Amino acid sequence: MDERPNGDAADDAPMNLLIVDDDRPFQQRLARAMEKRGFQTETADGVREALDKVRIQPPDYAVVDMRLGDGSGLDVVEAIRGSRPDARIVILTGYGNIATAVTAVKLGAIDYLAKPADADDILAALTRTGEEKAAPPENPMSADRVRWEHIQRVYELCDRNVSETARRLNMHRRTLQRILAKRAPR
């Protein structure tokens, strides 16, 4: 008898997993890895394509990148929750940000993983039961690294405009220029 990753006996229907990521090579590697783990995968490169697939067949599971070329992965999370409240959704992001993690969980994501996440981490997040807690990361980012990542993200969102970024971060323009000129802390 087949078992689902969470240990339940498999129904006749395969476990449908929707992977939404605009990083095509990563998306395809993850799809192959998850198929080896028993999932039937669908992929989408952006919000619009993902929403179309959700309308046709809401997935049992989903792995959704936070930032997509045509919008926010949070829109996909919301659509999946609206059409399939029991779906298990994991958000992936290259930008660790507590505010967006909280928003993702409020919208129905069950976990929030920083990229690069491997297939085993994603499988563990998708199949973790409510009473299990995620293990703490082995190499967490330092506070300086988190700050630097946040500054880089705001800088990119401001189309690399130093003055606008400094205004939004409430810091002096020259201080920001010095930070941007340095390498990322470890």
Buried (B, 14 or more C-beta within 10 A) or exposed (E): EEEBBEEEEEEEEBBBBBBBBBBEEBBBEBBEBBEEBBBEBBBBBBBBBBBEBBEEEBBBBBBBBBBBEEBBBBBBBBBBBEEBEEBBBBBBBEBBBEEBBEBBBEBBBBBBBBBEBEBEBBBBBBBBEEEEEEEEEEEEBEEEBBEBBBBBBBBEBBEEEBEBBBEEBEEEEEEBEEBBEEEEEE
